[in-house]
Amino acid sequence: MIVTIIANDPNNPPGKLADAELHFEDGPLMGLKLIGFGIWERRTGGGRNVTFPARQYSVNGERRSFALLRPTSTTDATDRIRDLVLAAYKDFEESVETEDHTPGTITVPEAGRA
């Protein structure tokens, strides 16, 4: 699996830093990608947050959200994906700072993968 980071237009919407996609390179999901991850600056100013793909719907005029990617038993799985996306964004930021190029898309292999 590869995490692809797509830089966001500054301040549109406020606080959103980038989008992320998971590209699958092996197994039954090979050749597919999961889109809809968002990387956000925390409102409190203390770090970053990752939002997962979700579908919005309304009930009696109230907007709600239905998570499309959920853990089967414990939250460890979503924590691992969140950490992987944040690590890929950190690598993306460092490449933008050191390589002097226009922010765009960069792929970062999953941690521990050769």
Number of C-alpha atoms within 10 A of each C-alpha: 19 20 24 23 29 20 20 17 12 11 9 9 10 11 16 20 21 20 21 25 20 21 19 16 13 10 8 8 12 11 10 13 15 14 15 14 19 20 24 18 16 13 11 7 8 8 9 16 18 21 14 19 17 15 11 9 11 9 7 5 7 7 9 11 11 11 11 10 11 13 10 9 7 9 10 11 13 15 13 11 16 18 15 19 27 19 16 23 26 13 16 21 15 11 14 15 12 8 8 8 9 9 16 13 14 18 18 18 14 16 12 5 7 5
